[in-house]
Amino acid sequence: MDGARIAFRVSGSGPPLLAPECNYTWDPGFERLMARRFTLIVASPRDYGRSSRAAGPAQPDLWATDLLAVARHLGHPRFLCFGYSFTGACGPWLALRLAEHASVAAVASGGFPLLGDYGITSRDVDGQLARLENDPGTWAAMESRFDPRAGAAFYRRLSLLPPDALVDDAPCPLYCFWGDRDHDAVGMVLPGSELAAGLSARGVPWRQYEGYDHEELNGRLEVAWPDTEAWLLDRAADHGLG
């Protein structure tokens, strides 16, 4: 892949499930839970984790190529995808980017408003980036995990999509979940009730977990996993992914 080093790890057995690892590292216990009934592929595209950093400006479209290359290298031309927050946005975007390959069979997305104006999130992330650039200590700590400029570039690319496009143009089935107190990622864009109503109107299954804000649910993803796992297994069966 043009000399880029793409880090990945694989565990478990069953239908292939890609869980991109970008700005956060998956909790080892939650990884074991995901790998219980899936072949879990945790991969970091360039600019994230232990993968190569781009020499120039971030190119988000290459990240889709990176993740597809990892899945194909492992013998999985089609796979399921799971993500939360940043990677909750990455999964549906990846499905759109790879639509011509029909590689993504289904996406479970948590902690991100799949409906609404994606520019709202992008502008918020740009503001966070500006503050980080004036805080060398925090920047250095974060840069060891991922390039913050790459994260902002991803959301800017997402903001070019029409509102609601991650759902309305999705080339595969979607499932969405979030915490009812998630005012940071979801509520910043639209109320949870509006997200729920919009998804229901489009026939997209969803689940809202009571008593959790954005970071609390991120730290307790095992709460959301049984429903998510069941949905993903059904989609795997639909597509003959074993």
Secondary structure, 3 states (H helix, E strand, C coil): CCCCCCEEEEECCCCEEECCCCCCCCCHHHHHHHCCCCEEEEEECCCECCCCCCCCCCCHHHHHHHHHHHHHHCCCCCEEEEEECHHHHHHHHHHHHCHHHCCEEEEEEECCCCCCCHHHHHHHHHHHHHHHHCCHHHHHHHHCCECHHHHHHHHHHHHCCCCCHHHHCCCCCEEEEEECCCCCCCCCCCCHHHHHHHHHHCCCCEEEECCCCHHHHHHCHHHHHHHHHHHHHHHHHHCCCC
